[in-house]
Amino acid sequence: MIDEPAAVDPAGPDAYLAHLPIGEPLPFPAGGAPSWEVFPYEGELTVRELRAPELPEPPRQGEDGPDGCPDCARPDTDFLWTDEHWRLGTTEQPDGLPATLLLWPRAHHDLLDLPAELSTGLGPMLQRVERAVLSLGGVGRVHVNRWGDGAAHLHLWILARPEGMAQLRGSTLPLWMDVLPPLPATVRAERARRIAAAMAAGGGTAHA
């Protein structure tokens, strides 16, 4: 008796990977991001070839738990503001946005295992951070992003778009963040101080 090949689940990962053109040139889609007014680059661009998937994926920073997590080991003084459950900080390197912040839960959790009480408090906390950023003035929008490929400790990016700068709107703002001239150190420090003070006005401790 000849064994028949196992059926492939059309919604499963094998079927998804099978349709990807691994190692082949990819064209830009018509109407794709490079044609958008908000895309920061111009000129001739090419799409990189897709590499074969790396499975199992390499572990993220802090994947083994709080003992091996650099974010857990940081003292509160490394952050702009902290309270019992949350810590708000900024990036190590300056950039060109009015404000670039990161919000971490104090305890070592990713979004998937965030306890109910912290999940319930996340929305109001993000509202507090947005109000603190808007208090700087000159901020048109405050965007919240979550990427989890580098670190297992949940961290949310809060990015401020300059008011009136419609060319920077939308999902390309993180690309503009790297292109715009970085804020001077004194300006960046004063903005951090004001955000920390605005947060502390509602509780917690300012460290900036």
C-alpha positions as CSV (number, residue, x, y, z in Angstrom):
1,M,0.0,0.0,0.0
2,I,1.4,3.4,-1.0
3,D,1.2,6.1,1.6
4,E,-0.6,9.2,0.3
5,P,0.9,12.6,1.2
6,A,-0.6,14.2,4.1
7,A,-3.1,16.9,3.3
8,V,-1.8,20.5,3.9
9,D,-4.1,22.7,6.0
10,P,-4.9,25.6,3.6
11,A,-5.0,27.9,6.7
12,G,-1.8,26.5,8.2
13,P,1.8,27.8,8.3
14,D,3.0,25.3,5.7
15,A,0.5,26.5,3.1
16,Y,1.4,30.2,3.8
17,L,5.1,29.6,3.4
18,A,4.6,27.6,0.3
19,H,3.2,30.6,-1.6
20,L,6.0,33.0,-0.7
21,P,8.6,33.6,-3.4
22,I,11.6,32.8,-1.2
23,G,14.9,34.0,-2.9
24,E,13.2,35.6,-5.9
25,P,13.1,39.3,-6.8
26,L,9.9,41.1,-5.6
27,P,8.3,44.0,-7.5
28,F,6.9,47.1,-5.8
29,P,3.1,46.8,-5.7
30,A,1.2,49.4,-7.6
31,G,0.1,52.0,-5.2
32,G,2.5,50.7,-2.5
33,A,4.2,52.7,0.2
34,P,7.0,54.2,-2.0
35,S,4.3,56.0,-4.0
36,W,2.7,57.6,-1.0
37,E,3.2,61.3,-0.3
38,V,4.1,60.4,3.3
39,F,7.0,58.0,2.2
40,P,10.3,59.8,3.2
41,Y,12.5,58.4,0.4
42,E,12.6,58.9,-3.3
43,G,14.6,57.6,-6.2
44,E,15.2,54.1,-7.4
45,L,14.4,51.5,-4.8
46,T,14.4,47.7,-4.9
47,V,12.7,45.2,-2.7
48,R,15.0,42.8,-0.9
49,E,14.7,39.1,-1.6
50,L,12.9,37.0,1.0
51,R,15.1,34.8,3.0
52,A,13.9,31.3,4.1
53,P,12.3,31.3,7.6
54,E,14.5,30.6,10.6
55,L,12.7,28.0,12.7
56,P,12.7,27.8,15.6
57,E,13.0,31.6,15.9
58,P,16.0,32.9,17.9
59,P,15.0,33.9,21.4
60,R,14.2,37.4,22.2
61,Q,15.9,39.5,24.8
62,G,14.4,38.5,28.2
63,E,12.7,35.4,26.7
64,D,13.8,33.2,29.7
65,G,12.1,35.5,32.2
66,P,12.9,38.4,34.5
67,D,16.3,37.2,35.6
68,G,17.7,37.5,32.1
69,C,15.7,40.7,31.2
70,P,17.7,43.9,31.0
71,D,14.6,46.0,31.3
72,C,13.7,44.4,34.6
73,A,17.2,45.1,35.9
74,R,17.1,48.8,35.1
75,P,16.6,51.1,38.2
76,D,13.7,53.6,38.3
77,T,16.1,56.4,37.8
78,D,16.7,55.2,34.2
79,F,13.2,56.2,33.4
80,L,11.3,59.6,33.1
81,W,8.5,58.5,35.4
82,T,7.4,55.4,37.3
83,D,4.6,54.2,39.5
84,E,3.7,50.9,41.1
85,H,2.8,49.2,37.9
86,W,4.3,51.2,34.9
87,R,7.5,52.8,33.8
88,L,7.8,55.5,31.1
89,G,11.1,56.2,29.4
90,T,12.7,57.4,26.2
91,T,15.1,56.1,23.7
92,E,18.8,56.1,24.3
93,Q,19.6,57.8,21.0
94,P,18.0,61.2,20.1
95,D,15.7,61.5,17.1
96,G,13.9,64.2,15.3
97,L,10.3,63.8,16.6
98,P,8.8,66.2,19.3
99,A,8.8,63.2,21.7
100,T,9.6,59.5,21.4
101,L,8.6,57.4,24.5
102,L,8.3,53.8,25.6
103,L,6.0,52.5,28.2
104,W,6.8,49.2,30.0
105,P,4.9,47.3,32.7
106,R,7.1,47.1,35.8
107,A,6.6,43.3,36.0
108,H,7.9,41.0,33.3
109,H,5.0,40.4,31.0
110,D,4.3,40.3,27.3
111,L,1.0,41.4,25.9
112,L,-0.3,37.9,25.7
113,D,0.2,37.2,29.5
114,L,-0.5,40.7,30.8
115,P,-2.6,40.2,33.9
116,A,-6.2,41.4,33.7
117,E,-5.6,44.3,36.2
118,L,-2.7,45.6,34.1
119,S,-4.7,45.2,30.9
120,T,-7.5,47.1,32.4
121,G,-5.2,49.9,33.4
122,L,-3.3,50.1,30.1
123,G,-5.9,52.2,28.2
124,P,-6.1,54.9,30.9
125,M,-2.3,54.9,31.2
126,L,-1.9,55.5,27.5
127,Q,-4.4,58.3,27.8
128,R,-2.3,59.9,30.5
129,V,0.8,59.6,28.4
130,E,-0.9,61.1,25.4
131,R,-2.1,64.1,27.5
132,A,1.4,64.6,28.9
133,V,2.9,64.6,25.4
134,L,0.2,67.0,24.0
135,S,0.9,69.3,26.9
136,L,4.2,70.1,25.2
137,G,2.3,72.0,22.5
138,G,3.0,71.7,18.8
139,V,2.0,68.1,18.6
140,G,-0.5,67.1,16.0
141,R,-1.0,63.5,16.9
142,V,0.3,60.9,19.3
143,H,0.7,57.4,17.8
144,V,1.0,54.2,19.8
145,N,2.9,51.2,18.3
146,R,3.7,47.8,19.6
147,W,6.5,45.6,18.2
148,G,7.6,42.5,20.0
149,D,10.4,41.0,17.9
150,G,13.4,42.3,19.9
151,A,12.4,42.0,23.6
152,A,10.0,39.7,25.4
153,H,9.2,42.4,28.0
154,L,6.2,44.3,26.7
155,H,7.0,47.8,25.5
156,L,4.8,50.3,23.7
157,W,6.2,53.0,21.5
158,I,4.6,56.5,21.8
159,L,5.5,58.7,18.9
160,A,4.6,62.4,18.6
161,R,3.9,63.9,15.1
162,P,4.7,67.6,14.8
163,E,1.6,69.7,14.4
164,G,1.0,70.8,10.8
165,M,3.5,68.3,9.3
166,A,1.0,66.3,7.2
167,Q,3.8,64.8,5.3
168,L,4.8,62.9,8.4
169,R,1.3,61.5,9.1
170,G,0.5,57.8,9.4
171,S,2.4,54.6,9.4
172,T,5.6,56.1,7.9
173,L,6.3,58.3,11.0
174,P,8.9,55.7,12.3
175,L,10.8,56.1,9.1
176,W,10.8,59.9,9.3
177,M,12.0,59.5,12.9
178,D,15.4,58.3,11.6
179,V,15.6,60.9,8.8
180,L,14.8,64.2,10.7
181,P,17.6,66.0,12.4
182,P,17.9,65.0,16.1
183,L,16.7,67.3,18.7
184,P,19.5,69.2,20.6
185,A,20.3,67.6,23.9
186,T,19.1,70.6,25.9
187,V,15.7,70.7,24.1
188,R,15.3,66.9,24.5
189,A,16.1,67.1,28.2
190,E,13.6,69.9,28.9
191,R,10.9,68.1,27.0
192,A,11.5,64.9,29.0
193,R,11.3,67.0,32.2
194,R,8.0,68.4,31.3
195,I,6.5,65.1,30.3
196,A,7.7,63.5,33.6
197,A,6.2,66.4,35.5
198,A,2.9,66.2,33.7
199,M,2.8,62.4,34.5
200,A,3.7,63.0,38.1
201,A,0.8,65.5,38.5
202,G,-1.5,62.5,38.3
203,G,0.5,60.2,40.6
204,G,3.8,58.3,40.5
205,T,7.3,59.8,40.6
206,A,9.1,61.9,38.1
207,H,12.8,61.1,37.6
208,A,13.7,63.5,34.8
